[in-house]
Amino acid sequence: MSLRSEKPEAENPDENQTNPPSGEQAVPSDETLAAMLQQISDLSKERDELREQLARALADFQNFRRRTETEKGAIRAYATERFVQELLPVVDSFERGLQTITADTTVDQLKGGLESTLRQLLAAFATQHVVRIAAVGAEFNPDLHDALVTTPSDEYEDHTVLEELGTGYKMGDRVIRPARVRVSVKP
C-alpha cells in the first residue's frame, strides 16, 4: 500500500491543465489566435470603410458649401441688378429735367419736376419693400426713431415725436435707417 493518494484523471484533458505559475501568461490556442486575427482584420476593414465614408461626406459638404456661396452671390447680384433697373427711370427723369431747365423755367415748374421724380424714386423703393417710417405724432420708439432733440411741452404727451429732422426707412420689418426726430418731454 502506498501512502500517496492518487487523483483520478479527468476525462477532459483541458481540466488537467493548471493555472500557469504566477508571472507567466497562458498561451492562447491556434483557433483563438485565428479568431482574434480575423476580428482585428474585420475591425480594420470597417474602420477603413468608415474613414472613406467620412472623407466622401466631408467632400460633399465642402462642395455643397461652395455651391451655396456661389448661388448666394448670384442671388445678391441679381437682386442688386433688379433694383438698379428700378432706379434707371428715376435717373432718366433727373436728366430730362436738367435738360429742360432754361432761363424761363419757373420755380413751380422745377418743383413739380422734382416732386414727380421723387414719387418715381419712392415707387422704385416700394418694389423692394422699402417704406418711410412714420414719425410726426407717433410715440417715440427707440427701434424706429433716433431722438436728436428733446423739447419740454405741456401740449403733447410725454415722448411724442414733434418733428422729423431726417426721414427713416424700413425694408420689410428691418430698419435701414431710423428717423431722426425731436421728441416732447414733460417739463
C-alpha positions as CSV (number, residue, x, y, z in Angstrom):
1,M,0.0,0.0,0.0
2,S,1.2,3.4,-0.8
3,L,0.9,6.4,1.3
4,R,0.4,8.7,-1.6
5,S,-3.2,9.5,-2.6
6,E,-3.8,9.2,-6.2
7,K,-6.2,11.5,-8.0
8,P,-8.3,10.1,-10.7
9,E,-7.6,11.5,-14.1
10,A,-10.2,13.8,-15.6
11,E,-12.0,12.7,-18.7
12,N,-11.4,16.1,-20.3
13,P,-7.7,16.8,-20.9
14,D,-8.2,20.6,-20.5
15,E,-9.3,20.0,-16.9
16,N,-5.9,18.7,-16.1
17,Q,-4.3,22.0,-17.0
18,T,-3.5,24.1,-14.1
19,N,-3.1,27.8,-14.0
20,P,0.4,28.8,-15.1
21,P,2.7,29.8,-12.3
22,S,2.4,33.4,-11.4
23,G,4.3,35.8,-13.8
24,E,3.6,33.5,-16.8
25,Q,0.8,34.1,-19.3
26,A,-1.3,31.4,-20.8
27,V,-0.7,30.9,-24.5
28,P,-4.0,31.0,-26.5
29,S,-4.8,28.2,-28.8
30,D,-4.3,28.5,-32.6
31,E,-8.1,28.7,-33.0
32,T,-8.3,31.6,-30.6
33,L,-5.4,33.4,-32.3
34,A,-7.0,32.9,-35.7
35,A,-10.4,34.2,-34.4
36,M,-8.7,37.3,-32.8
37,L,-6.7,38.0,-36.0
38,Q,-9.9,37.7,-38.1
39,Q,-11.7,40.1,-35.7
40,I,-8.8,42.6,-36.0
41,S,-8.9,42.3,-39.7
42,D,-12.7,42.8,-39.8
43,L,-12.4,45.9,-37.5
44,S,-9.6,47.3,-39.6
45,K,-11.7,46.9,-42.7
46,E,-14.7,48.5,-41.0
47,R,-12.5,51.4,-39.8
48,D,-11.2,52.0,-43.3
49,E,-14.7,51.9,-44.8
50,L,-15.9,54.5,-42.2
51,R,-12.9,56.7,-42.9
52,E,-13.7,56.6,-46.6
53,Q,-17.4,57.4,-45.9
54,L,-16.3,60.3,-43.7
55,A,-14.0,61.6,-46.4
56,R,-16.7,61.4,-49.0
57,A,-19.2,63.2,-46.7
58,L,-16.7,65.9,-46.0
59,A,-16.0,66.4,-49.7
60,D,-19.8,66.5,-50.4
61,F,-20.3,69.1,-47.7
62,Q,-17.4,71.3,-49.0
63,N,-18.9,71.1,-52.5
64,F,-22.4,72.0,-51.1
65,R,-21.0,74.9,-49.2
66,R,-19.0,76.2,-52.2
67,R,-22.1,75.8,-54.5
68,T,-24.3,77.6,-51.9
69,E,-21.9,80.5,-51.6
70,T,-21.8,80.8,-55.4
71,E,-25.6,80.8,-55.6
72,K,-25.9,83.4,-52.8
73,G,-23.6,85.7,-54.7
74,A,-25.6,85.2,-57.8
75,I,-28.8,86.0,-56.0
76,R,-27.3,89.1,-54.4
77,A,-26.1,90.3,-57.8
78,Y,-29.4,89.6,-59.4
79,A,-31.3,91.5,-56.6
80,T,-29.0,94.4,-57.0
81,E,-29.4,94.4,-60.8
82,R,-33.2,94.4,-60.4
83,F,-33.1,97.4,-58.0
84,V,-30.8,99.3,-60.3
85,Q,-33.2,98.6,-63.2
86,E,-36.0,100.1,-61.0
87,L,-33.8,103.2,-60.4
88,L,-32.8,103.9,-64.0
89,P,-36.1,105.6,-64.9
90,V,-35.5,107.9,-62.0
91,V,-32.1,108.8,-63.3
92,D,-33.6,109.4,-66.7
93,S,-36.2,111.7,-65.2
94,F,-33.5,113.7,-63.5
95,E,-31.5,114.0,-66.7
96,R,-34.6,115.1,-68.7
97,G,-35.4,117.6,-66.0
98,L,-32.0,119.1,-66.1
99,Q,-32.0,119.4,-69.9
100,T,-35.3,121.3,-69.8
101,I,-34.2,123.9,-67.4
102,T,-33.9,127.3,-69.1
103,A,-33.8,130.9,-68.0
104,D,-37.6,130.9,-68.5
105,T,-38.2,127.9,-66.1
106,T,-40.2,128.9,-63.0
107,V,-39.6,127.6,-59.5
108,D,-43.1,126.0,-59.6
109,Q,-42.1,124.1,-62.8
110,L,-38.9,123.0,-61.2
111,K,-40.6,122.0,-58.0
112,G,-43.2,120.0,-59.9
113,G,-40.5,118.1,-61.8
114,L,-38.6,117.3,-58.6
115,E,-41.8,116.1,-56.9
116,S,-42.6,113.8,-59.9
117,T,-39.1,112.4,-59.8
118,L,-39.3,111.8,-56.0
119,R,-42.5,109.9,-56.5
120,Q,-40.8,107.7,-59.0
121,L,-37.9,107.1,-56.6
122,L,-40.3,106.2,-53.8
123,A,-42.2,103.8,-56.2
124,A,-38.9,102.1,-57.0
125,F,-38.2,101.8,-53.3
126,A,-41.6,100.3,-52.8
127,T,-40.9,97.5,-55.3
128,Q,-38.1,96.5,-52.8
129,H,-40.5,96.9,-49.8
130,V,-38.6,100.0,-48.6
131,V,-41.0,102.4,-46.9
132,R,-40.7,105.6,-44.8
133,I,-41.0,105.3,-41.1
134,A,-44.0,107.2,-39.6
135,A,-42.7,109.8,-37.2
136,V,-44.5,113.0,-36.5
137,G,-47.3,112.5,-34.0
138,A,-46.2,108.9,-33.2
139,E,-45.0,107.8,-29.8
140,F,-41.2,107.7,-29.7
141,N,-39.9,104.2,-30.4
142,P,-36.1,103.7,-30.0
143,D,-36.3,100.9,-32.5
144,L,-37.6,103.2,-35.2
145,H,-36.6,106.7,-34.1
146,D,-33.4,108.4,-33.1
147,A,-34.1,111.3,-30.8
148,L,-31.7,114.1,-31.6
149,V,-33.5,116.8,-29.6
150,T,-36.0,116.9,-26.7
151,T,-38.4,119.7,-26.2
152,P,-40.3,120.4,-22.9
153,S,-44.0,120.5,-23.7
154,D,-47.3,120.6,-21.8
155,E,-49.3,120.5,-25.0
156,Y,-48.2,117.0,-26.1
157,E,-47.9,113.7,-24.3
158,D,-44.5,112.7,-23.0
159,H,-42.3,111.0,-25.7
160,T,-44.4,112.2,-28.7
161,V,-42.5,112.8,-31.9
162,L,-42.9,116.6,-32.6
163,E,-40.7,116.9,-35.7
164,E,-38.9,114.8,-38.2
165,L,-35.4,116.1,-38.7
166,G,-34.4,113.2,-41.0
167,T,-36.5,110.6,-42.7
168,G,-36.2,107.0,-41.6
169,Y,-36.7,103.9,-43.8
170,K,-37.6,100.3,-43.3
171,M,-37.2,97.3,-45.6
172,G,-40.0,94.9,-44.5
173,D,-39.6,94.7,-40.7
174,R,-36.0,95.7,-40.7
175,V,-34.9,99.3,-40.0
176,I,-32.5,100.5,-42.6
177,R,-32.2,104.0,-41.1
178,P,-34.1,105.3,-38.1
179,A,-36.0,108.5,-38.4
180,R,-34.1,111.4,-36.7
181,V,-36.6,113.2,-34.6
182,R,-37.4,115.9,-32.0
183,V,-39.3,114.5,-29.0
184,S,-41.5,116.1,-26.4
185,V,-40.8,115.6,-22.7
186,K,-42.8,116.8,-19.7
187,P,-41.3,120.0,-18.2
